Amino acid sequence: MKKLPIGVQDFKELITDYIYIDKTKYLYELITSGKFYFLSRPRRFGKSLTVSTLYYLFKGEKELFKGTYIYDKWEFKEYPVIKIDMSDNTLTTYEEFIKSLYDKINELYKEEELTPTTDDLPTMFGNLIKKLSQKYEERTVILIDEYESPILEHLNNKEEAEKVRRFLREFYKKIKSKDEYIKFVFMTGITKFTKTGVFSALNNLNDISLDKTYSQMLGYTQEELEENFKEHIKETAIEMKMEEKELLKNLKMYYNGFSFDGEDSVYNPFSILQFFKKRKFQNYWFESGSPSFLYEYIKGKKIRYEDLVKYPVSELDFSTREIEEANASIFFTQSGYLTFKGKEQYGMEYEYLLDYPNIEVKNSFSKMILEANYELERGKIKEINKTVWKAIKEKDIEGIIKEIKRIISAIPYNLHKKEESYYHSLIYTILASAGLNVTAEELTNLGRSDIVIEEDVIYIMEIKIDKSAEKALNQIKEMKYYEKYKEKEIYIIGININSEKRNIDEYKIEKI
């Protein structure tokens, strides 16, 4: 059984000893059909491995690619390659960033036995492109990983971020000015914003982030998961005492769902690899990020679930604003906390519907919203999560309502709003924080139900404010929200919120 490539980002190391998902078909398409590319993907999604794979392709190391799609199709000629990773989380100041980048560029000169003729970094970079091309008598390949990382690292310090931004704009301009010496450019990042340097300085970059052709270039497809992890699936199912079919179903709910075209979805590789190593369902990808930054962002902008998914977004929304000014839903989509759950066409334009990708993200993000926005203590959230989960498994609907009431009453009075949407969003977030497979505004033939919990049993909730639980229940019946689930055991729940008491004052339950 081949090893799991946890933390392995070097293609040469990975292809020798570890499981490798062959993505070279996409790379062949890239390198034979264009010259300047940009790809945006969330963190820990395989960007660095993709850059590394391109590096060895252009260095002409053919035997590394034996058995892959590209092996007998590419010429494997050696080209000069400049490979720069812009991410270094230890740098705290602009000066440290400049020093670090200077050292990287200087090292590239030394490796190629070249001598820089200036200390000006952008000029050094531009000269290196030209000198390498002249030395090898081939055009230079440029691979830049996490192009905007130095800006993201300084988001909480606008002055430092602006200094970094201005520098990067000048640095990346050199790529455009040295076009005649360049064979291929591939840049990755998490965000794409027009003023951050690349897209004002280098307007000939082809952004493939939302291109359907490359939507599954990073991440694992369902087929790739089942084909390449057969032994791990088998052993894990035995250890967890469940059928392989059930394990695959749970894996899909927990870790699949990332879509970059609104149609096809992929698994996050980091979560899948961690899962097969530890053999238990945990929120691996989410917890490997920057919770403190996320917490402050949610708290500062008073983020609610409803606000994030209310409106569809267009491709233009992803490239018109500065990072700090970006719409929260755009920022979270590029960061991987939201994803495309469908698309709608208006004339020649597409709009994308947003939602959480899977249970992992939904669960962790919901806990963070409760903590940051509703001022609930982490311990209290954890305690109520356990009780709600237990109540769901025992079909104790009254117990679920009791816990929802308890958490609503724990929220400071001044934070409540007299809006139906506020309570929809809050109740959904409470249930999602418990790790349930819960959907808000689930679309049916006749309309949208408020909240659906889809576990072994289906629970459909309708919420009203200052009306009656009976009216809420009748709406579920009239609109037949339960029709699509009729093969399962179903409970419908009508809830009424009293806006003066700011809590649930009445509820009714029926079994269908």
ROKOLVEX-610331 format. One record per residue: residue in one letter; x, y, z of N, C-alpha, C, CB in turn. Coordinates in pm, whole numbers, plus 50000, padded with zeros to 5 digits. Atoms other than C-alpha are relative to their C-alpha. Glycine has a CB too. Layout:
% ROKOLVEX-610331
aXYZXYZXYZXYZ
...
//
This chain:
% ROKOLVEX-610331
m500864988050000500005000050000500895012450000499035000150124
k499184988050011501545032949887499695009750113499795006949865
k500164990649888502085059950150499105011849962501365005050046
l500824988050019499765089650196500925012149991498965001750116
p499074988750017501475121450067499665012250086500025004249855
i500354989049909500745142450375501175009850011499614994650140
g498974989749992502705174950356501064999349891500674999250131
v499015001450107504635163450046499595008749882500154985149956
q500344990750108504705191549789500994999649885499935014150054
d499015001350106507675180949580499644987949913501444998550059
f500455010550092506645160849273500994988349994499795005749861
k498975010550012509945141649253499934990450118501405006349992
e500115008349880509605129149611498694992249999500085008650128
l501335006149994505885122049580499844988549901498945010649973
i500215010050106505965102449252500774987150028500435005749864
t499175011649970508615078949393499384990850105501375004550047
d500405008249885507065067349720498545001250043500855003450114
y501334997049945503535080549758498894998249896499975014250054
i501155000050090500035078849612500045012849917498644998850079
y500044988150088499925102149311498774999449911501295001049914
i501164998950088496735113249137500485007249873498805007950069
d499444994650125497705119048773499155011549946500114989049895
k500694988050052496715154548676500745005849878499895010750111
t499164994550106499195157848389499245002649870501154990549971
k500824997050119496425157748127499665014949997498684991450000
y500304985649990495455192548252501245008349969499455003450140
l498774992450020499075203948253500414999949853501134994350087
y499695000850143499585191847897499155009949921499774985649947
e500924990550064496545212047791500505014350021498564998450056
l499494986649968498005242747966501225003749917500345000950148
i498714996350059501505241447829500014999449848501084990950053
t500055000650147500445233947471499015009849940499654986049956
s501044991250057497675259647440500125014650040498654995050041
g499874986049959498925291747601501335002750065498885003750095
k498704995649948501705311147767499935006050140500615010049906
f500114993049871500505332248064498764995350075499975015349980
y501165005249927498275316348331500005004350147499984984849991
f500204997949856496855324148673498924990550049499615014950031
l500995009149940495025299348898499815003550147500444985249984
s500364997549860493235307949221499344987650059499055012450012
r500625010949925492445280249471500215002550149500604986049957
p499824998449855491955278649851501324993850046498824993750076
r498775005649945494905269750075499894984850010500315006250139
r499895014649987496035233450100499164992649896499584995750140
f500805006250105494465224449768500864994149888499045010149941
g499135006050100497525212849573500665009849905499244990349921
k499374990150089498765245549422501514998049992499695014350049
s498535001349997502375240149533500454987349928500504999950145
l499675012450071502405204249403499885002049849499094988450046
t500184997050143501105216849067501195007949946498695007949976
v498834992050039503895242749051501244991049992500235011650102
s498865009149998506445215849143499994990649879500014991950131
t500145009150115505115192448872500415007149871498554994749988
l499614992150117505465219948611501515002349997499255013650001
y498554997949991509015226348734500754988249939500435002150147
y499295011850051510115190548663499684997249853499654987850084
l500345001150143508265190348330500945008449916498535004349975
f499184990850078510185220648210501504997950021499635014350034
k498595003549983513465207748354500364987649918500324997650150
g499765011150093513035178448114500214986550067501175003049916
e499775012649928513015150648377498934989749963500015002450153
k501035008750059511055126248161499704987650083500434995849862
e500225012849932511565094448363499145001250126501334993850035
l500884997949884509785109548663498534998149961500215014050060
f501394999950046506625110048450499574986849936499805011349902
k500355013050057506665073648343498684995150060501134989650026
g501305004849953503135059848363498945010850010500154993750134
t500994989249997501465094048353499535003349859500605012750067
y500604996450129499325108548075500995007149908498795009050022
i499164991150081501985132947958501294993449950500365012250081
y498695006350023504915108247938500404999149853500004986250059
d499655001950142504755100847564499495011349910499454986849951
k500584989050079503255134247458500845012850001498615003250052
w499244987649984505625161447579501454997649958499945005150146
e498635001450053509105168047435501054998450110500355012049915
f499085000949886510795170047780501395005849970500144985550043
k498774992450023513395195147666500255008450126499895009049871
e499714991949881515195214047945499945014949969501394996450057
y500114985450010514255250547987500545006250129498525004449975
p499664993049875515615276048235498715003250077500815013249972
v501224998149921513105278648521500285008950121499424986450046
i499984991949878512565305848783498774995950081500015015649969
k501115004549915510465291049065500085007450133500044984450023
i500014991949876509485314249353498744997150079500105015249967
d501135001649908507285306349652499925012850084500164987250092
m500144987149931505975339449790499484998550144499065009049922
s500585001649866504525324250108501094997250102498964988650002
d499115002149886506515327150427499335006350120501445006049975
n500844994949891504315330250734500785005650118499104989150048
t499224995049887507195339750961500355014849985501294991950016
l499624986050023507675374150804498945009450054500225002549850
t500994991149937506045401951003500075014449949500205000050149
t499884986250048507335433850840500325000349851501095007650079
y499684997850141507765447950491501494997649975499605014349956
e498555001250015511535449250542500434985249999500735007550114
e499675014349995511665412150634499604993049870499304993250120
f500465005750127509655403550322501005003149888498605005449964
i499064995850105512025423450095501324992350014500255015350007
k498745007249975515095407450258499864985449957500405000950151
s500235014050034513605372550216499964997949849498704995050064
l500105001250146512755378149849501355002749934498925009749945
y498664996950053516175393649784500894987550010500655011950078
d499185012149980517815362249929499614989149899499834994750144
k500475010250095515645339949707500525002849859498464999450000
i499554996350135516505358949388501534998549989499585014649966
n498555001149997520185360549484500444985449990500575006350128
e499715014350002520195322949542499844994249859499084992550099
l500215004550138518785317349192501175004149910498685005749944
y498804995550074521665338049049501184990750028500365014750039
k498865008549960524195317149246499894986049939500084998950152
e500225013550054522665283949138500364999349852498544995750020
e499744999850144523035294248775501365006249965498895007749928
e498664994150017526535308948829499945013249921500934990149929
l500174986750060525315343448728500245010650108498575001649938
t499724989149905526145377048889499015011449979501455005049985
p500914988550014523515403848961500795012949984499075001150123
t499304987350024524485438748843499315011750069500095002949850
t500744989749926522055457649070499434994150127498875006149912
d500675004549878520475455849416498505002549993500595007150122
d501434997150014517085467849289499274987049964499765011149891
l500615013350015514875436949327499234998149869499094997450114
p500715002050127512465442049033500964999149881499015011349978
t499035000250110515435449348804500804987050002500965012250010
m499305012949986517315418848940499184988749939500304996950148
f500925010350050514265397548859499925000449847498605001950062
g500084998350146513915411648507501284995749931499705014549966
n498715003850057517635407348438500214984850002501145006950076
l499845014649987517525371248562499244992849889499494995350139
i500805005950109514755362848312500805000349870498655007649983
k499234998150125516905376448028501294991850000500335015049980
k498715006949992520245362048146499854984849987500705003550133
l500235014450009518815326948189499674995849858498864995850094
s500365003050138517305327647843501235000149909498965010249949
q498784999050081520635338347694500964988550031500705013550026
k499105010849960522585312147893499584986649940500064999050152
y500515013050047520355282647795499645000049851498794996050082
e500464998450139519495296247451498594994349982500984993149902
e501435003749999515875288347539499275010750081499774985550060
r500774990449922513105310347670499804995150143498635002649933
t500095003149857512655311748048498564996950042500535011850082
v501305003649939509795295348241499945006650138499824984350010
i500174993349870508425314848541498834993750075499775015449982
l501025006349916506515297148820499985007450134500294984650021
i500114992549874505255318349111498834994650080499835015449973
d501015006049913503375301849396499575010150106500554987150067
e500584991149898501045321549628500445014649977500434995550142
y499494986950044501695354349443499655011550095499455003149864
e500434988749917499735376349689500154997350149498555003349971
s499845003649859500705359050014500575011250087500884987950011
p499474989249916502825388550139498955010850031501195006549930
i501074990249973499745411050108499024994250102499245003949868
l500945006449907497435386250283500564999550142499654985849952
e499375000649869499935383250567499935013350075501454995849986
h500034986649938499615420950630498625006449994501015009149932
l501344994450015495845424950592499565008150121499004989049974
n500404992649880495495436850950500815012850020500164991150123
n499204987849994498055464350886499995006349860501484997050048
k500224994650135496885485150589501235007049944498845009850003
e498814992750046500045506050574501054990449945500595008350115
e499035010150045502315475550549499504993149874500264989650111
a500595006850116499925458650304500165008549874498504997050024
e499904991050116500005489150077501455000949950499485014150036
k498594999950040503825490050079500354987449922500925001350125
v499755012850069503955453349982499345000149863499464988150085
r500764999650125501315459049714500745008349893498595005850024
r499294991250095503225487749554501264993349947500365013550067
f498795006950042506415467349550499684988849901500754994450122
l500335011450086504775436449398499575004549861498914991650063
r500434994750130503215457649125501225002349910499195013250018
e498784997450078506705468549014500744987049968500935009650078
f499305012750017508145433749061499384991949885499964991750131
y500675008250101505525416148847499975006649861498584997150045
k499944992950129505705443048577501134994849912500175015250023
k498825004650074509065428448481499694987849912501144996650097
i500385011650081507355397048351499515004749863498904991550072
k500544994850125505475417148092501095006349913498905010450028
s498974992950077508515437647991501034990549938500705010250088
k499015009750052510605406147929499344989149916500784993750116
d500805009850075508015388447714500824992149897498865007149929
e499245006650108510505380547434500924988950053500835010349923
y499115010049942512585359647677499224989150077501015006750095
i500825008849916509665340247828499304989149918498965008250075
k500665011650061508385305447735498604997950059500844987350019
f501245003849932505655300547996499985006450139499854984450011
v500184994249866504285317448311498794993450066499825015649993
f501125005549923502145300548577500085005650141500044984250002
m500044993849868501105319148891498784994850076499965015549989
t501125004449917498945307049178499775009950114500254985850056
g500334991849884497195324549465498664995550056499965015049964
i501315002849942494125323849684498995010049945500045000750155
t500924989550044492615356849571500445005949867499915011150106
k499664992450121492415376349248499335013650013499554992649868
f500554986549994491995413649287500835009049910499985005450146
t499374993050112492785438149012501175009050038498995008249931
k498974990249967494965462549203501214994150072499415010950084
t498955005549914497225438249388501354998749934499594986950050
g498685000750062500045440349138499964992449869500984993650093
v499985008450118499685411548897499035005049894499674985750036
f501044997750100496465421548731499925014549953498674995950055
s499854986650057497305458048690501315000549921499985011050111
a498694999850065500915451148593500104989849887501094997450103
l499865011150095500315419648389498624996249947500694987850067
n501385002050044497025422148204499834989249893499465012949948
n500125010850098497835393847962499954986150065501155000749901
l500165012949931497485366648228498634994149970500195001850154
n501265007050024494825341048140499564993750132500154989149888
d500505005049872492825334948459499124987849976499205011150076
i500745012550023491675298448454499264995350126500964989149953
s500585003949871490255298548809498574994949988500035011850095
l501405004050015486615295548696499754993149865499095012250014
d500105006550131487345278048365499594985450019501355001049923
k500515013749985485345245748337501044989549962498754998249914
t498965009550046488245228948153500924995950114500835006349887
y499035002649893490395231448468499344999050139501055011050001
s500714999649871487705229248738500384988550093498494999849976
q499615011549917488965195048857501514997149991499214987649959
m498545001750011492685200648798500634998450139500635012149927
l499555001549862493215204249174498874994050082500465013750060
g501025007149923491415183649437499794986149941498665007950001
y500265013650047490255147449406498554998749955500314989750111
t501375002950043487225137349201499544987350071499924998349843
q500545012249939484925109449324500704987749941498464999149978
e499365011250070486405085849064501464998550043499925002049848
e498595000549958489995095049161500134994850142500645013849988
l499985004649861489225089149527499834984850006498895006950082
e500325014349993487695054649473501064991549931498654997349938
e499005007650077490365043849222501364999650070500165006049862
n498644998949946493515055649404500134996850148500505013849976
f499945002549855492585049549768499254987250038499415012050077
k500775012349977490995014849735500374993150130500224990349884
e499565007349879493094998350006499725008050126501504996849991
h500274991549883492745027950242498505000050033500495014449975
i501465000449979488955027850192499614986950066499245001849865
k500335013349947488784990550259500414998650147500694989149916
e499495001449863490944991350573499275009350098501505003050004
t500684990349913489245022650712498584995450030499975014049934
a501385004949980485755007750661499994988850103499404995049865
i499925011149903486804976550855500235005550140501144990049961
e499674994349868488324997051138498835007750059501225009149989
m501124991849951485285020051160498694992150007499825012149909
k501165009049991482914990151142498805005249919499594998250146
m501084995950089480895002650846500254994649860499855015449998
e499865004350138480234991950490500775010649920498604997449935
e499254990550085482475007550222499075010349938500774992549889
k500994991150062479365022150060499615011350096498754992149957
e500374990049898478425039750385501165009650026499574993050131
l498824991649979481985052250435500125010349888501274991350008
l499894990950115482045067250084498925010850004499904992149869
k501104990349988478675083850143500355010850103498684992950040
n499634990549895479945099850465501185008849958500364992550129
l498864992150050483235110550304499525011149907501004990949926
k500534990250096481255128050031499335011550073499014993249904
m500694989449925479085146950281500975008850077498994993750097
y499064992649915482035156950498501045008049922500704990550091
y498814993950061484815165250251499905003549852501134990950018
n500174996550142483475168049893499305013649992499194989049923
g500854988250013481505197349753500675012749954499385002650128
f499334988050051484185222049644499825000549849501535000050037
s500244998850144483135234449300500525013549950498494998549968
f499414987850057484925259649080499395003649865501514998349985
d500744996650122482485259548789498494999250019500434990849887
g501435000949973479095254448956499384987049953499305011449936
e500525012850051478775219448806500734988050061500124999549848
d499225011449952481605195448897500615003350136501114996449899
s499444997549866482895190849251501204991050026498934997750108
v498825007849960486085178049415500114999650152501295006149938
y499655001049859487335167049755501205008950028500294985450042
n498794993249956489795188049949501064989350032499725009250125
p499005010649980493015167049936500514999050144501175002349908
f499444999949865494255177750280499114992150097500165014450050
s500925007049909491135165350463499974985049972498605005849987
i500055014250036491065132450271501254992750051499884998349847
l498765006549956494715124550345500054998850153501225007949950
q500035000349854494335133650713498994989650050499655013950057
f501035009749959491145112750735500544985749990498745001649912
f499505013750015492825081350599501164997050094500434997649855
k498935002149903495755086650833499424997550140500955012350003
k500535000749862493665091751150498744991650013499735013950050
r501195008550007490565072551041498895004350095500384985850030
k501174994649930488025095051205499605013249936500295001850153
f500514987850061485815123551088500295012050090498484998949972
q499684987649931487285156651199500085011249897501344998750081
n499964988450090487435191751057501455003949972499225011950061
y498554998850019491015188250936500405012849927500514988049923
w499604988550082491195214950665499715013150071499284999749863
f500404987649934489305241750857500945003350115498554999050051
e499214997649879491335237351174501495002149970499854988450095
s498604997750037494635239250983500235014349954500434990249890
g499914986350053493905275350881500345010350104498715003749936
s499714988849910493965308751060498735004250074500605011949923
p501264996949932490995308151300499955013850063499764989850105
s500024986949934492065340251478499685011049900501355002850069
f500284990150103492055360451155498544999149957500934998049877
l501385002350042488735344851052499025005150105499764984949974
y500854995549889487225351651394499855015349998500604995550136
e500044985250001488155388751378499255005349878501435005750002
y500684995750123486885391651019498494998550016500514991849878
i501435002549979483505376051108499435009950101499764985450048
k500464990949894483215397051424499925014449949500954999250122
g499954986250050484215429551251498905003149901501335002649937
k501004997650105481775425350964498614994750037500454993649871
k501295005449953478965409151171499404990349898499005011650027
i500395009450104478755380150927498894990650049501204991849954
r501035010149977475555359350919499944990949878498605006650028
y500115009550111474975328350708499135005749888499424986750049
e500964994650096472005344950539500645010449907498805006250073
d499374989450080474125374450424500984994449897500745009850092
l498975005750088476735351750267499424993449876500814989950076
v500545008050111474425331250046498775006249933499644986250050
k501254993750045471575355449981499985003049851499765012950076
y499974995750140472705368049641501014991949920500345015049992
p499035006550088474345350049348501145009749968499324995149869
v498864991650038477745362749233500394997149855501214997650095
s499575001950138479225367548887501524999449994499475011449909
e498545000650016482755362548751500625013750024500374994949860
l499484986349985483195400248748500225003650146499035009949936
d499874997149857482715401249127501354995650056498884993150077
f498735005449950485975381849165501215008149956500164985849955
s498824992950050488165407448993499855015149995500344995049864
t500224985550011486875442449056500375007850124498575002549968
r499744992649876487735450949416501354996650059498914997350102
e498805002749924490705453249645499674989950108500585013150061
i500235010549901491155425349899499255005350122501334994050044
e500604994849876490285447050201498565004749979500835011450055
e501334994550026487175461150031499044989549946500105011649901
a500815010250068485875428249891498754996450079500834987549977
n501225005749946482365416249950500384987450079498964996849886
a499635011349914482525390450234499804986649930499205000350129
s500275012850065480955362850023501064996749894498605000249936
i498945002250099483615367749752501284995650071500265012949916
f498805003249922486425367150009499934985550051500165009750119
f500145013549945485055335250169499974989349891498744999150084
t500015009750110484505318249832501424997249953499145005249882
q498625002150044488095323849724500834993050108500645013449963
s499275006449889489295312650067499564985550021499795007950129
g500455013949991487295280250034498914997450102501144991350030
y501045001949898484735286150310498604999849938500095011050106
l501225001250080481985290350049500414994449865499255013949985
t499705005150133481735274049708498785001549911500464985250005
f501134999350093479555273349397499134987650016500505001349853
k500935011249987476455251849445499044999249882499215001150130
g500854999950120474955258449104500255012949924498504998550036
k499854987650075474895284148828498765002549915501254999649911
e501154995850080472255303548639500495009049888498925007350087
q499564992050114472595319048296498995011049971500194991249876
y500824988650040471285353648208500625005749874499915010950115
g499414995850126471895360447841501334992849983500205015449994
m498675006050015475635354947795500744999150134500825008249901
e499344999549869476405359748167499584988250088499685013350071
y500325010249901476595333248440500045006250139500994988149990
e499954996649858475765338448806500074987050079498765008750044
y499765012149922476815313849074499305001050136501514997850020
l500655000849869474805303049380501044995250100498754990449997
l498975003249900476885300949698499444992250118500645012750050
d500335006749874476845278050000501294993850056498894989049981
y498865007349946479185259250232500244987649914499754996150150
p499735011750084480955231150044499564986850061501464999449970
n500255013049939480405203550299499795001550151501174990349972
i500274999849855479715193850661501215005350078499644985950050
e498804995249929483335200250769500005015250012501274995349929
v499934985450001483275236850668498775006150066500145005249856
k501264995049944479615242350758500034999550153498814991849946
n499945002149856480155228551108500965009950068500424985650030
s498984991349938483355247851189499665014749985501364997349939
f500324986050026482245280451028498825004450086499695002249851
s501184996849919478905279251211500385002250146498954988949989
k499524998249862480645274751547500675013650016500994988750039
m499294987349992482825304651469499045011949994501025001049886
i501014989350007479805326151375499315001550135498964997049889
l500664999449869478085316951704500915006750104499614985850047
e499054994549903481215325951898500305014849974501314991949997
a499574986450035482205357751710498855009949993500735000049869
n501114990950028478815372151625498945000650107499364996149872
y501085000949900476475360451897500544999450142499134987949972
e499334999149869479015362252182499724987950089499575012650071
l500195012249923478515326152288501354993750032499104989949922
e498735006149959481265308852482500184986549931500064998250153
r499705012550071483005279852310499514987750077501514998949976
g500435011349918482265256552602498494997849993500415002250145
k501465000950007478545264452588499564994449865499365013950024
i500335004950134478445258652211500244984949994500855007349891
k499635014250002480185224952257498974991650076501404997950061
e500975007149915477795214452533498654998449927499805007650134
i501295000450070474675223452330500094991649874499535014349965
n499785008450118476135207052017499784985350033501425002049944
k500125014049958476375173952204498544996450026500844997350126
t501395002749964472825176652335499114999449876499485010850096
v500794999850124471365185651992500264987249920500355012549914
w499645012150075473245156851826499314987650060501544998150000
k500625011449930471995132152088498495000049978500325000450152
a501454998850018468425145152056499584995949859499535014450028
i500305003850140468495141051675500034984949986501025006549901
k499865014450011469695105151705498874992650072501364995650056
e501085006349923466955097651959498615004549955500185002950148
k501274994450052464245115651754499275008150106499094988649949
d500584991949892463715138252054499865014549952500894999250130
i500174986850061462335168651870499795010750106498814999949902
e500224990349892461185185752189501345003750066499024994450106
g498664997549944464745182152320500805009549911500764986950017
i499304991250095466095198852003499505014350017499774995249852
i500604986649986463655228252040500465006450132498454999249996
k499584995049868464575231452408501435005549994499914988650106
e498604995550011468305234252322500125012549914500874988849941
i499994987950085467635259552043499555012050084499074998149875
k500504989149914465625280552293501085004350100498714995550076
r498984997249898468425277452547501145008549942500564986850058
i498884992550059471095290052308499555014049957500584992349879
i500514986750037468885318652180499935009050123498594998949933
s500134992049877468255329852538501365004050057499214992350105
a498654996749951472025330052603500645011349920500894987649994
i499464989350084472595355652327499615013550060499484998849852
p500334986949943472825391552458498795006449930501205009449990
y501284994750047469445408852421500165010049886499265006650115
n499824989250099470805438152220500434994949862501035009850050
l499565005450129472105415051943498854994749915501024989050022
h501155005650073468665401651849499385010249905498944995150098
k500714991550096466795415351546498594994649982500755000649863
k501405004250018463045414951488499744996649853499035011150048
e500145003950141463415398251149499934984849992501175005549914
e500105014350021462375363751032501334994349952498894996849898
s498755004950058465605360450834501094998550106500495009549888
y499025000749892467635366951151499864986550072499815011850100
y500235012549928466025337051326500234987749912498594999650057
h499665011050093466255314751015501494997350007499585003649853
s498555001050006469965321850999500574994750132500615013649967
l499515004049868470505317451374499714985350028499365008850108
i500365014049972468615284351406500784990649908498474997949981
y499205008050093470335270851094501434998750052500005006349858
t498614999949953473735280751239500164991350124500465014450029
i499965008549879472955263851573500044985349960498775002850092
l500095014050043472025231151398501264995849922498754997749913
a498805003050079474975232951155501234998650090500255010949894
s498855000549908477395238851444500084986550072499925011350102
a500035013249935476315204951584500504989049907498584996850048
g499475009950095477695187851272498934992349927500884990350072
l501105006750069474285178651131500035003049850498655004250060
n500144997650144473605175050759498755008549979499924986449918
v501144990750001471375205850754500105009449881499945008150132
t500064991150116470265227050459499015011150029499604992349871
a500924988749987468715261650462499365002749865500735012850053
e500724996650123466055270650207500204989549893500445013749948
e499895011150094466105236350041498945001649891499844986350071
l500914997750114464585240149694499154987749972500805003949874
t500925010750042461495219249612499245005149879499024995850116
n500764995950119459125219849315499095011950026499164988349950
l501004989749969456755243449496500565011850080498864993850076
g499444988849924459145266149682501194995550082498945006150092
r498835003049918461845266549948499604998150146501055011149988
s500255002349858461565250950291501095007250080499984984750034
d499044992249921463275270650571501264992050036499345004950128
i498865008049954465465243450724499664985249987500385003450147
v500175014550010465885206350646501224993350064499834995349851
i498945008249942467895182350864499864986249937499914999350159
e500055012750072468765151550661500994990250062500305002049849
e499205010649940470065123550880499304986849967500185002150157
d500765012450026468565088350915498525003349987500234989650114
v501384994950004465305107150970500055014149944499324999850145
i500074986450057464225138950787499185009050092499384999749856
y500724989949921463215169750989499885012649915500735003050137
i500234987950080461635198950801499425010750091499054997149879
m500444989149912461295232050987499555012049919501135004150096
e500444987350056459325263050895499895009850115498624998649923
i499924990249890459855294551103499205012549965501475003750031
k500774987550016457445323751144500305009250118498454997149990
i499824990549890457665355351354498685007250023501155010249968
d501274993749958454615368551544498814995149917500125015249987
k501175006050068452245344651363499554988150083500354995549851
s500325011749919451615308951477500734987849948498484997550002
a499345012550039453225274651476499114992349903500314991450125
e500975006750089450055261651309500175004949856498555002650048
k499834994150133450535285651018501294994949935500025015550008
a498715005050051454165274650980499864985549955501105001350108
l500215014250031453135238050985499174998349873499324992850117
n500885000650118450375243850729500755003449871498815009550017
q499234996450120452845260050491500794988049948500955011850029
i499245012050041454985228450491499074990349928500654993150123
k500965009550060451875207650414499515004949864498794998050093
e500534994550126450495230950147501044999649889499525014550021
m498954999650102453825234149969500644986349977501085010150041
k499505013850013454565196850016501534999449994499414993549874
y498554999849996458175203650107500604986050023500475009550109
y499525013349963458435167350221499994990049884499154994650112
e500195009450112457655151749880501314993349957499405007349881
k498745005650051461295147149776500664990250096500965011249969
y499405008949901462035127650096499074988450037500355007850126
k501075009049953458975104750102500424985550022498895000249902
e499525013649975461075072850104500494998550145501144996349902
k499445000549865462285082250454498955003650106501195009650011
e500844995649888460765088150797500125015250011500414992950135
i499994985250005459755125050809499225006050116499415004849866
y500714991849901458855149451085499975014449950500684999050143
i500084985850036457575184351009499775008250127498855002649895
i500004992049877457995212151265499695014549966501384998950074
g500354985950016456265245851270500445007750123498495001949976
i499464992249887457955272351486499555014549988501564999350003
n500314985649998456745306951588500915007050100498505002450036
i499134991749916459075333451728499195012050049501285004849922
n500614988049943457735360151964501065011149999499454997450146
s498974989650018459575392251866500235008150128499605009449888
e499814992749874459005408152209500864991750096498645003350066
k499235009049913460305377952402501354996249936499194987350032
r498805003250076462935372752130500424985450017501145009150041
n499725014349993462655335052140498804992349947500344995750147
i501115008750042460495305452037498945000150108500504985449971
d501055000749897457135307852211498984989049969499285013550011
e500975010550036455245280352024500604991349890498645006249955
y499585008850109456005249851812499034988249991501454994950022
k500875011750022454055220751661500764989849916498675004149930
i499285010950068455325187051541498994989949945501004993050098
e500815010850057453745161551307500914990449926498915005649905
k499295010150078454985129051160499234997949870500164986650079
i500665002150130454245124950787499944985149969500765007649886
//
